[in-house]
């Protein structure tokens, strides 16, 4: 585990960060739209076998009960492979943690609800947002959008300059998000990130395991050095 001596607004004591850079190398964000008859749990297992190191459940169209069922099924898989699984925006369901976006509850509020033993990630599209998330106790940042993406409309692309400003400041892992695939990932070399978060590059593929393997190999070549 990583230790941080940040001055936190809600807790001045030293805290333990629950994820490290290696665990965020290939961060899979789920989307069931492309899976056909395959369950999300099956798809996630294939992705992990291919090299996915972190999983975020993000099923926007699912009802609460369906989302809960999906999350429980996927958690069995991620526990089997000792891969962290977090939930998008939802602090009520049992998972290893949550990821909060810019329009969701603050990191500080999520931490008050979940305590210090759950992972909390935060989206940071600006330097100011990154500073706030770090000060409130985020365990990692997701910065972007790196490229155009079908899951978020009207996003502004993250520049290399801003990416390096954020990664130089943050004493926690930082992953690039937004439209990253096997064709464009190599252009992120020099952005200072510790990993990439991907959706369609894995789950839209007919061969999820193979696609995850390719993405992991490429991700390992563009992340910042220790």
PyMOL commands that set and color helices and strands:
alter all, ss='L'
color gray80, all
select helices_A, chain A and resi 21-24+32-34+40-50+64-80+107-114+127-135+160-169+185-188+200-203+208-222
alter helices_A, ss='H'
color red, helices_A
select strands_A, chain A and resi 2-4+15-17+26-29+54-57+84-88+97-100+119-124+140-144+173-177+195-198
alter strands_A, ss='S'
color yellow, strands_A
deselect
rebuild
show_as cartoon
